[in-house]
Amino acid sequence: MTKVHYAIAAAGLTLSACMGVGNRIDVAKVQQIQNCETTPKQLLEWFGEPQSRGMQSGYATMNWYYARAGIGTAESQNLWAYIGKNGKVVDFAWNPPGGNYNMKDNCKAD
């Protein structure tokens, strides 16, 4: 094996040791989310396209996540937004513990 082959193999091993998905989520933007006011359009401007969209309990959901893992290091972020029929965020979860969160419609009159 030549030096070039060793260099290519070493680069491949280094790159495979660090893996990631998504883009880092700006915490300052997360702090700007306001229930009953923030729109999906604003979320898209702040965070880009979500990694997933769906429905939960009759509410549209948008989910952004970021994860990066390397040798001896790991970092992850997770943002869920729940959109009501009024077209506004009714609840959101930022890094919910254990990935579980019980959504509540904060815009409904009790």
N, C-alpha and C positions, 0 to 999 in steps of 0.2 A: 504494500500500500504506500502511495506517495504522500508527501507532506500535504498536498492539496486535498487528498482524500481524508486525511486525518483532520484537517481544518474544517472540512464540510461536515464530517461526522460530529466533531465537537460542537459546531454551531447548531446542528440539529438537536443534539442532546440538551444544550443550553436552552433553546427555544421550547422544547417539549417540557422542560422543568417548570416553566411559567405559563399558566393557562388562565384565560379570562373570558368573561362574557359581559356584554352590555357596556354602557358608559357610566362613569362616576356621576352620581346624582348630587347636584348643588344644594347643600343643606340650607343656604340662605334663601333659595327659591322655595324649598319645602316649607320654611317658616312663613312664607307669604301666602300659603294656601289658606283660604277662609271659607268655612262651611257656609252655604247658602249664597255665596257671592262669586267664587272662582268658577270659571267656565272650562269646559274641555279644551277650547281653543287656547286659553291661557296656558293650560297644562302642556299642550303640544308645543307652544312657543318656548316654554321654560325647559322642558325635558326631552323634546323630540318625540318620535313615534314610540309608543309603549311596546314592550316585548310581547305583551298579550292583551287581549280584550275579551270580555265575556259578559255573562249575566249572573247575578247572584241575588236571590230573593226578590226578583223583579227590578233590580237596579243594574244599570250598565257598569262594568268595571274596566278600569285601565290599570295595568301593572308595569312598573319599571323596575328592573333589578340590575345590579352590578355585582360581579364577583371576580376576584382575582386571587389566584393561589400560586405560590412559588415554594421553593425549598425553605421550609421553616416559617412561612408567612401565609396569612390568609386574610382577606378583607371582603365584606359583603355589605350591600345596601339593598333595601327593598321598600318600594313605595306602592301602595294600593290607593286608588281613588274610586269612590262610588258616586255615580251620577244619577240624580233624581229625574223625574219626569219634567221638572222645571228647567232642565238643562244646566243645572249647577251642581257643584260638589256638595253632597249631603253628609259625607264623612270621608275620612282618609286615615290610613295607617302607615306610619313611618317606622320601619324596622320592628314589626310586631314580634314579641318574644315567642320563640318556637314556631314562628310563621303562622300562628293562629290569631284570629281577630274576629270579634263579634261586632259586625257593622251595626250602627244605629243611625237612623235618619234624623239628623239634628235640625232639619228644616220643617219637620212636621210639628204642628201644634199638639201638645199633649192633652 
